[in-house]
Amino acid sequence: QVQLVESGGGLVQTGGSLRLSCAASGHTFSSYTMGWFRQAPGKEREFVAAINRSGGNTLYADSMKGRFTISRDNAKITVYLQMNSLKPEDTAVYYCHALRIPNYNYWGQGTQVTVSS
């Protein structure tokens, strides 16, 4: 079992930055691919970014490339999402996700990010 707790959300103006953190429990953190997803009001949850177990490979949704950076610190069992040049359309609840194929799939409770215009 992995428990994920997100933090770092808040209210920011257009063009601003936020860094989200996701603290994980358990000693198997480094065996999980970690990711961030988001869900805006009235919309489906969408993929934001993912990072492999070692942190050597990352993947981003097209609209986040160049603005968002995912990273992880396996010693601190934490994954981060640095978000720059934020836009009002980035407003959403951001969720941390842990995946270990084939059977392990965990979500955090989410953290609200609001970007004002």
DSSP file (Angstrom, degrees, kcal/mol; ACC not computed):
  #  RESIDUE AA STRUCTURE BP1 BP2  ACC     N-H-->O    O-->H-N    N-H-->O    O-->H-N    TCO  KAPPA ALPHA  PHI   PSI    X-CA   Y-CA   Z-CA
    1    1 A Q              0   0    0      0, 0.0     2,-0.4     0, 0.0   105,-0.0   0.000 360.0 360.0 360.0 134.0    0.0    0.0    0.0
    2    2 A V        -     0   0    0     96,-0.1     2,-0.4    24,-0.1   105,-0.1  -0.985 360.0-158.7-121.1 130.1    1.2    3.5   -0.9
    3    3 A Q        -     0   0    0     -2,-0.4    22,-1.8    22,-0.1     2,-0.4  -0.917   8.3-161.1-108.0 136.9   -0.3    6.6    0.5
    4    4 A L  E     -A   24   0A   0     -2,-0.4   105,-0.6   103,-0.4     2,-0.5  -0.957   7.6-172.7-122.1 132.1    0.2    9.9   -1.4
    5    5 A V  E     -A   23   0A   0     18,-2.2    18,-2.6    -2,-0.4     2,-0.2  -0.962  10.6-156.9-128.8 114.7   -0.3   13.4    0.1
    6    6 A E  E     +A   22   0A   0     -2,-0.5     2,-0.3    16,-0.2    16,-0.2  -0.556  17.9 164.8 -88.0 153.3   -0.1   16.4   -2.2
    7    7 A S  E     +A   21   0A   0     14,-2.2    14,-2.7    -2,-0.2   104,-0.1  -0.963  40.1  69.6-154.5 168.0    0.7   19.9   -1.1
    8    8 A G        +     0   0    0     -2,-0.3    11,-0.3     1,-0.3    14,-0.1   0.362  61.6 132.3 103.0  -4.9    1.8   23.2   -2.6
    9    9 A G        +     0   0    0     12,-0.1     2,-0.3     9,-0.1    -1,-0.3  -0.199  23.3 118.1 -71.5 171.3   -1.4   24.2   -4.4
   10   10 A G  E     -d  113   0B   0    102,-0.8   104,-2.9   101,-0.1     2,-0.5  -0.990  61.2 -46.7 163.6-164.8   -2.9   27.7   -4.0
   11   11 A L  E     +d  114   0B   0     -2,-0.3     2,-0.3   102,-0.2   104,-0.2  -0.868  53.6 165.2-103.6 130.1   -3.9   30.9   -5.8
   12   12 A V  E     -d  115   0B   0    102,-2.6   104,-2.6    -2,-0.5     2,-0.1  -0.977  33.3-112.1-142.2 153.3   -1.5   32.5   -8.2
   13   13 A Q  E >   -d  116   0B   0     -2,-0.3     3,-2.4   102,-0.2    73,-0.2  -0.441  51.3 -76.7 -81.8 159.3   -1.7   35.1  -10.9
   14   14 A T  T 3  S+     0   0    0    102,-1.9    73,-0.2     1,-0.3    -1,-0.1  -0.301 122.1  24.9 -53.6 132.8   -1.3   34.5  -14.6
   15   15 A G  T 3  S+     0   0    0     71,-3.3    70,-0.6     1,-0.3    -1,-0.3   0.301  99.6 120.4  91.1  -8.5    2.3   34.0  -15.4
   16   16 A G    <   -     0   0    0     -3,-2.4    70,-2.2    70,-0.2     2,-0.3  -0.082  54.6-124.3 -80.9-175.8    3.2   32.9  -11.9
   17   17 A S        +     0   0    0     67,-0.2     2,-0.3    68,-0.2    67,-0.2  -0.930  20.5 179.9-132.2 152.6    4.7   29.7  -10.6
   18   18 A L  E     - B   0  83A   0     65,-2.1    65,-3.3    -2,-0.3     2,-0.5  -0.981  16.5-146.9-144.0 151.7    3.9   27.0   -8.1
   19   19 A R  E     - B   0  82A   0     -2,-0.3     2,-0.3   -11,-0.3    63,-0.2  -0.973  15.1-158.2-122.2 118.3    5.7   23.9   -7.0
   20   20 A L  E     - B   0  81A   0     61,-2.8    61,-2.2    -2,-0.5     2,-0.4  -0.688   5.8-160.7 -90.8 145.9    3.6   20.9   -6.0
   21   21 A S  E     -AB   7  80A   0    -14,-2.7   -14,-2.2    -2,-0.3     2,-0.4  -0.943   8.4-163.5-124.1 149.1    4.9   18.2   -3.8
   22   22 A C  E     -AB   6  79A   0     57,-2.1    57,-2.1    -2,-0.4     2,-0.5  -0.927   9.4-160.8-133.6 108.3    3.6   14.6   -3.3
   23   23 A A  E     -AB   5  78A   0    -18,-2.6   -18,-2.2    -2,-0.4     2,-0.3  -0.773  11.4-159.1 -92.0 129.6    4.9   12.9   -0.3
   24   24 A A  E     -A    4   0A   0     53,-2.8     2,-0.3    -2,-0.5   -20,-0.2  -0.760   6.6-142.4-108.9 153.1    4.6    9.1   -0.4
   25   25 A S        +     0   0    0    -22,-1.8     3,-0.2    -2,-0.3   -22,-0.1  -0.678  57.3  53.6-102.4 164.6    4.6    6.5    2.4
   26   26 A G  S >  S-     0   0    0     -2,-0.3     3,-0.5     1,-0.1    -2,-0.1   0.067  79.6 -99.3  95.2 155.8    6.2    3.1    2.2
   27   27 A H  T 3  S+     0   0    0      1,-0.2     3,-0.2     2,-0.1    -1,-0.1   0.352 108.4  70.0 -95.5   5.5    9.6    1.8    1.4
   28   28 A T  T >   +     0   0    0     -3,-0.2     3,-2.1     1,-0.2     4,-0.2   0.181  58.4 116.9-107.1  17.5    8.8    0.8   -2.2
   29   29 A F  G X  S+     0   0    0     -3,-0.5     3,-2.0     1,-0.3    -1,-0.2   0.871  70.5  59.2 -53.6 -42.2    8.5    4.3   -3.6
   30   30 A S  G 3  S+     0   0    0      1,-0.3    -1,-0.3    -3,-0.2    -2,-0.1   0.589  97.1  62.2 -69.4  -7.4   11.4    3.8   -6.0
   31   31 A S  G <  S+     0   0    0     -3,-2.1     2,-0.4     2,-0.1    -1,-0.3   0.436  92.1  85.9 -93.3   0.3    9.7    0.9   -7.7
   32   32 A Y  S <  S-     0   0    0     -3,-2.0     2,-0.4    -4,-0.2    68,-0.2  -0.831  73.4-133.7-106.7 137.5    6.8    3.1   -8.8
   33   33 A T  E     -E   99   0B   0     66,-2.8    66,-2.7    -2,-0.4     2,-0.3  -0.745  34.6-150.0 -74.4 132.3    6.4    5.2  -11.9
   34   34 A M  E     +EF  98  51B   0     17,-2.1    17,-2.8    -2,-0.4     2,-0.3  -0.823  20.7 169.5-112.6 148.6    5.0    8.5  -10.6
   35   35 A G  E     -EF  97  50B   0     62,-2.6    62,-2.5    -2,-0.3     2,-0.4  -0.955  27.0-132.0-149.5 168.0    2.7   11.0  -12.3
   36   36 A W  E     +EF  96  49B   0     13,-2.9    12,-2.5    -2,-0.3    13,-1.7  -0.983  23.1 176.4-123.3 138.0    0.6   14.0  -12.0
   37   37 A F  E     -EF  95  47B   0     58,-2.6    58,-3.0    -2,-0.4     2,-0.3  -0.853  10.7-154.9-128.0 166.5   -2.9   14.4  -13.4
   38   38 A R  E     -EF  94  46B   0      8,-2.5     8,-3.3    -2,-0.3     2,-0.4  -0.989   6.8-159.8-144.3 156.1   -5.4   17.2  -13.1
   39   39 A Q  E     -E   93   0B   0     54,-2.2    54,-2.3    -2,-0.3     6,-0.2  -0.946   7.8-161.4-140.1 116.5   -9.1   17.7  -13.2
   40   40 A A    >   -     0   0    0      4,-0.4     3,-2.3    -2,-0.4    52,-0.1  -0.571  45.4 -75.7 -89.4 157.9  -10.9   21.0  -14.0
   41   41 A P  T 3  S+     0   0    0      0, 0.0    -1,-0.1     0, 0.0     3,-0.1  -0.297 118.6   6.2 -56.3 129.5  -14.5   21.6  -13.0
   42   42 A G  T 3  S+     0   0    0      1,-0.3     2,-0.3    -3,-0.1    -2,-0.0   0.520 113.8 100.1  77.3   5.2  -16.8   19.8  -15.5
   43   43 A K  S <  S-     0   0    0     -3,-2.3    -1,-0.3     1,-0.0     2,-0.1  -0.797  75.3-102.5-121.2 164.0  -14.0   18.1  -17.2
   44   44 A E        -     0   0    0     -2,-0.3    -4,-0.4     1,-0.1     2,-0.2  -0.439  47.8 -90.5 -78.8 157.0  -12.4   14.6  -17.2
   45   45 A R        -     0   0    0     -6,-0.2     2,-0.3    -2,-0.1    -6,-0.2  -0.465  51.0-162.3 -65.5 136.7   -9.2   14.0  -15.4
   46   46 A E  E     -F   38   0B   0     -8,-3.3    -8,-2.5    -2,-0.2     2,-0.2  -0.913  20.6-103.4-127.9 153.7   -6.2   14.5  -17.7
   47   47 A F  E     +F   37   0B   0     -2,-0.3   -10,-0.2   -10,-0.2     3,-0.1  -0.461  34.6 170.1 -71.3 139.1   -2.6   13.5  -17.8
   48   48 A V  E     -     0   0B   0    -12,-2.5    13,-2.5     1,-0.4     2,-0.3   0.727  58.0 -30.6-112.5 -57.2    0.0   16.1  -16.9
   49   49 A A  E     -FG  36  60B   0    -13,-1.7   -13,-2.9    11,-0.2    -1,-0.4  -0.987  47.9-159.6-162.5 158.8    3.4   14.5  -16.6
   50   50 A A  E     -FG  35  59B   0      9,-2.3     9,-2.2    -2,-0.3     2,-0.4  -0.979   2.3-160.9-144.9 156.8    5.1   11.3  -15.5
   51   51 A I  E     -FG  34  58B   0    -17,-2.8   -17,-2.1    -2,-0.3     7,-0.2  -0.999  21.9-121.6-140.6 139.7    8.5   10.2  -14.4
   52   52 A N    >   -     0   0    0      5,-2.4     3,-0.5    -2,-0.4   -18,-0.1  -0.101  40.2 -88.6 -78.1-179.4   10.1    6.7  -14.4
   53   53 A R  T 3  S+     0   0    0      1,-0.3   -21,-0.2   -22,-0.1    -1,-0.1   0.853 125.7  38.7 -61.7 -39.4   11.4    5.0  -11.3
   54   54 A S  T 3  S-     0   0    0    -23,-0.1    -1,-0.3    20,-0.0    20,-0.1   0.666 107.3-119.5 -85.1 -16.0   15.0    6.3  -11.5
   55   55 A G  S <  S+     0   0    0     -3,-0.5    -2,-0.1     2,-0.2    17,-0.1   0.477  83.1 115.2  89.4   3.3   13.9    9.8  -12.6
   56   56 A G        +     0   0    0      1,-0.1     2,-0.4    -5,-0.0    -3,-0.1   0.674  70.0  46.6 -82.8 -16.6   15.9    9.5  -15.8
   57   57 A N        -     0   0    0      2,-0.0    -5,-2.4     0, 0.0     2,-0.3  -0.987  63.7-178.8-130.5 137.7   12.9    9.7  -18.1
   58   58 A T  E     -G   51   0B   0     -2,-0.4     2,-0.4    -7,-0.2    -7,-0.2  -0.906   8.9-161.6-131.0 158.9   10.0   12.1  -18.1
   59   59 A L  E     -G   50   0B   0     -9,-2.2    -9,-2.3    -2,-0.3     2,-0.3  -0.998   9.9-170.3-141.7 139.3    6.9   12.5  -20.2
   60   60 A Y  E     -G   49   0B   0     -2,-0.4   -11,-0.2   -11,-0.2     2,-0.2  -0.950  28.9-110.3-131.5 149.6    4.6   15.5  -20.6
   61   61 A A    >>  -     0   0    0    -13,-2.5     3,-1.8    -2,-0.3     4,-1.0  -0.507  42.7-111.8 -67.5 148.9    1.3   16.4  -22.1
   62   62 A D  G >4 S+     0   0    0      1,-0.3     3,-0.7     2,-0.2    -1,-0.1   0.854 114.9  55.3 -55.8 -39.7    1.8   18.7  -25.0
   63   63 A S  G 34 S+     0   0    0      1,-0.2    -1,-0.3     3,-0.0   -15,-0.0   0.630 110.3  46.8 -73.5 -11.0    0.2   21.7  -23.4
   64   64 A M  G X> S+     0   0    0     -3,-1.8     4,-2.5   -16,-0.2     3,-2.1   0.557  80.5 119.2-103.2 -12.9    2.6   21.5  -20.4
   65   65 A K  T << S+     0   0    0     -4,-1.0     4,-0.1    -3,-0.7    -3,-0.0  -0.302  84.1  11.9 -60.1 133.0    5.8   21.0  -22.3
   66   66 A G  T 34 S+     0   0    0      2,-0.4    -1,-0.3     1,-0.1     3,-0.1   0.233 127.1  59.3  86.1 -15.1    8.3   23.8  -21.6
   67   67 A R  T <4 S+     0   0    0     -3,-2.1    17,-2.1     1,-0.2     2,-0.3   0.728  99.2  50.9-111.7 -36.6    6.3   25.1  -18.7
   68   68 A F  E  <  -C   83   0A   0     -4,-2.5    -2,-0.4    15,-0.2     2,-0.4  -0.797  59.5-167.2-108.8 147.3    6.0   22.2  -16.2
   69   69 A T  E     -C   82   0A   0     13,-2.4    13,-3.0    -2,-0.3     2,-0.4  -0.982   5.1-158.8-135.1 123.6    8.8   20.0  -14.9
   70   70 A I  E     +C   81   0A   0     -2,-0.4     2,-0.3    11,-0.2    11,-0.2  -0.803  21.6 161.0 -98.0 141.7    8.4   16.8  -13.0
   71   71 A S  E     -C   80   0A   0      9,-1.7     9,-3.1    -2,-0.4     2,-0.3  -0.955  19.4-152.7-150.2 167.4   11.1   15.4  -10.7
   72   72 A R  E     -C   79   0A   0     -2,-0.3     2,-0.5     7,-0.3     7,-0.2  -0.988  11.4-155.3-145.2 153.4   11.5   13.0   -7.9
   73   73 A D  E  >> -C   78   0A   0      5,-2.9     5,-1.8    -2,-0.3     4,-0.5  -0.913   9.0-171.4-127.7 101.0   13.7   12.4   -4.9
   74   74 A N  T  45S+     0   0    0     -2,-0.5     3,-0.3     1,-0.2   -44,-0.2   0.799  86.1  57.7 -67.8 -27.3   13.7    8.8   -4.0
   75   75 A A  T  45S+     0   0    0      1,-0.2    -1,-0.2    -3,-0.1   -45,-0.0   0.864 115.1  36.8 -68.3 -34.6   15.6    9.4   -0.8
   76   76 A K  T  45S-     0   0    0     -3,-0.4    -1,-0.2     2,-0.2    -2,-0.2   0.390 105.5-131.7 -94.8   2.3   12.8   11.8    0.3
   77   77 A I  T  <5 +     0   0    0     -4,-0.5   -53,-2.8    -3,-0.3     2,-0.4   0.906  65.0 126.9  43.9  53.0   10.1    9.6   -1.2
   78   78 A T  E   < -BC  23  73A   0     -5,-1.8    -5,-2.9   -55,-0.2     2,-0.4  -0.991  47.6-157.7-138.7 142.6    8.7   12.7   -2.9
   79   79 A V  E     -BC  22  72A   0    -57,-2.1   -57,-2.1    -2,-0.4     2,-0.3  -0.943  16.8-157.9-118.7 146.4    7.7   13.7   -6.4
   80   80 A Y  E     -BC  21  71A   0     -9,-3.1    -9,-1.7    -2,-0.4     2,-0.4  -0.834  15.0-159.5-123.3 156.3    7.5   17.3   -7.5
   81   81 A L  E     -BC  20  70A   0    -61,-2.2   -61,-2.8    -2,-0.3     2,-0.6  -0.887  10.6-162.0-135.4 106.8    5.8   19.3  -10.2
   82   82 A Q  E     -BC  19  69A   0    -13,-3.0   -13,-2.4    -2,-0.4     2,-0.5  -0.783  11.1-166.8 -87.0 123.2    7.3   22.7  -10.9
   83   83 A M  E     +BC  18  68A   0    -65,-3.3   -65,-2.1    -2,-0.6     2,-0.3  -0.951   9.9 174.7-119.1 118.5    4.7   24.8  -12.8
   84   84 A N        +     0   0    0    -17,-2.1   -67,-0.2    -2,-0.5   -68,-0.2  -0.753  59.0  24.2-116.8 164.6    5.8   28.0  -14.5
   85   85 A S  S    S-     0   0    0    -70,-0.6    -1,-0.2    -2,-0.3   -69,-0.2   0.904  84.0-161.2  49.6  48.8    4.1   30.5  -16.8
   86   86 A L        -     0   0    0    -70,-2.2   -71,-3.3    -3,-0.2   -70,-0.2  -0.273   8.2-160.1 -67.7 147.2    0.7   29.5  -15.4
   87   87 A K    >   -     0   0    0    -73,-0.2     3,-2.3   -72,-0.1     4,-0.3  -0.845  33.1-108.3-122.8 157.2   -2.4   30.2  -17.3
   88   88 A P  G >  S+     0   0    0      0, 0.0     3,-1.8     0, 0.0    27,-0.3   0.839 118.1  63.2 -55.6 -31.6   -6.1   30.4  -16.1
   89   89 A E  G 3  S+     0   0    0      1,-0.3   -49,-0.0   -49,-0.0    -3,-0.0   0.567  89.0  69.3 -72.2  -6.7   -6.7   27.2  -18.0
   90   90 A D  G <  S+     0   0    0     -3,-2.3    -1,-0.3    25,-0.0     2,-0.2   0.518  70.7 120.4 -83.4  -5.8   -4.3   25.4  -15.7
   91   91 A T    <   +     0   0    0     -3,-1.8     2,-0.3    -4,-0.3    23,-0.2  -0.427  41.5 106.5 -61.9 124.5   -6.8   25.9  -12.9
   92   92 A A  E    S- H   0 113B   0     21,-2.0    21,-2.7    -2,-0.2     2,-0.6  -0.970  75.9 -80.3-177.7 170.6   -7.7   22.4  -11.6
   93   93 A V  E     -EH  39 112B   0    -54,-2.3   -54,-2.2    -2,-0.3     2,-0.5  -0.874  47.5-145.6 -89.4 128.2   -7.3   20.0   -8.8
   94   94 A Y  E     -EH  38 111B   0     17,-3.0    17,-1.9    -2,-0.6     2,-0.4  -0.837  13.8-162.6-102.8 130.7   -3.9   18.3   -9.3
   95   95 A Y  E     -E   37   0B   0    -58,-3.0   -58,-2.6    -2,-0.5     2,-0.3  -0.900  12.4-139.1-117.3 139.1   -3.5   14.6   -8.3
   96   96 A C  E     -E   36   0B   0     -2,-0.4    12,-2.0   -60,-0.2     2,-0.4  -0.723  23.4-164.6 -90.4 145.3   -0.4   12.6   -7.7
   97   97 A H  E     -EI  35 107B   0    -62,-2.5   -62,-2.6    -2,-0.3     2,-0.4  -0.993  12.1-163.0-137.6 139.1   -0.4    9.0   -9.0
   98   98 A A  E     -EI  34 106B   0      8,-2.3     8,-2.5    -2,-0.4     2,-0.4  -0.984  13.2-175.8-122.7 132.6    1.7    6.0   -8.4
   99   99 A L  E     +EI  33 105B   0    -66,-2.7   -66,-2.8    -2,-0.4     2,-0.4  -0.989  16.1 169.4-134.0 129.6    1.9    3.0  -10.7
  100  100 A R  E  >  - I   0 104B   0      4,-2.8     4,-2.4    -2,-0.4     3,-0.3  -0.905  46.9 -95.8-136.5 110.7    3.6   -0.3  -10.6
  101  101 A I  T  4 S+     0   0    0     -2,-0.4    -2,-0.0     1,-0.3     4,-0.0  -0.397  91.0  11.5 -66.6 140.3    2.5   -2.7  -13.3
  102  102 A P  T  4 S+     0   0    0      0, 0.0    -1,-0.3     0, 0.0     3,-0.0  -0.992 132.5   4.2-101.4 -12.0    0.5   -4.8  -13.2
  103  103 A N  T  4 S+     0   0    0     -3,-0.3     2,-0.6     1,-0.0    -2,-0.2   0.520  96.7  88.5-116.0  -5.0   -1.6   -4.5  -10.0
  104  104 A Y  E  <  +I  100   0B   0     -4,-2.4    -4,-2.8     2,-0.0     2,-0.3  -0.865  38.0 152.4-112.8 124.9   -0.6   -1.4   -8.1
  105  105 A N  E     +I   99   0B   0     -2,-0.6     2,-0.3    -6,-0.2    -6,-0.2  -0.907  14.1 175.8-153.7 110.4   -2.3    1.9   -8.8
  106  106 A Y  E     -I   98   0B   0     -8,-2.5    -8,-2.3    -2,-0.3     2,-0.3  -0.917  11.0-161.6-128.8 149.7   -2.7    4.7   -6.2
  107  107 A W  E     -I   97   0B   0     -2,-0.3  -103,-0.4   -10,-0.2   -10,-0.2  -0.940  13.9-134.3-125.8 148.2   -4.0    8.3   -6.1
  108  108 A G        -     0   0    0    -12,-2.0  -103,-0.2    -2,-0.3     3,-0.1  -0.303  34.0-104.4 -84.7-178.8   -3.6   11.2   -3.7
  109  109 A Q        -     0   0    0   -105,-0.6  -104,-0.1     1,-0.2   -14,-0.1   0.616  62.2-117.0 -86.8 -12.8   -6.4   13.3   -2.5
  110  110 A G        -     0   0    0    -14,-0.1     2,-0.4     1,-0.1   -15,-0.2   0.087  15.0-124.3  96.7 153.2   -5.6   16.2   -4.7
  111  111 A T  E     - H   0  94B   0    -17,-1.9   -17,-3.0  -104,-0.1     2,-0.3  -0.999  25.6-120.1-136.4 135.8   -4.5   19.8   -4.3
  112  112 A Q  E     - H   0  93B   0     -2,-0.4  -102,-0.8   -19,-0.2     2,-0.5  -0.571  23.7-171.8 -81.6 131.9   -6.3   22.8   -5.7
  113  113 A V  E     -dH  10  92B   0    -21,-2.7   -21,-2.0    -2,-0.3     2,-0.5  -0.993   4.7-176.0-120.2 124.5   -4.5   25.2   -8.1
  114  114 A T  E     -d   11   0B   0   -104,-2.9  -102,-2.6    -2,-0.5     2,-0.6  -0.982   7.3-166.0-124.5 124.3   -6.2   28.4   -9.1
  115  115 A V  E     -d   12   0B   0     -2,-0.5     2,-0.3   -27,-0.3  -102,-0.2  -0.938  12.6-151.1-112.3 117.4   -4.7   30.8  -11.6
  116  116 A S  E      d   13   0B   0   -104,-2.6  -102,-1.9    -2,-0.6    -2,-0.0  -0.612 360.0 360.0 -89.8 147.4   -6.4   34.2  -11.7
  117  117 A S              0   0    0     -2,-0.3    -1,-0.1  -104,-0.2  -104,-0.1   0.438 360.0 360.0 -91.3 360.0   -6.5   36.3  -14.9
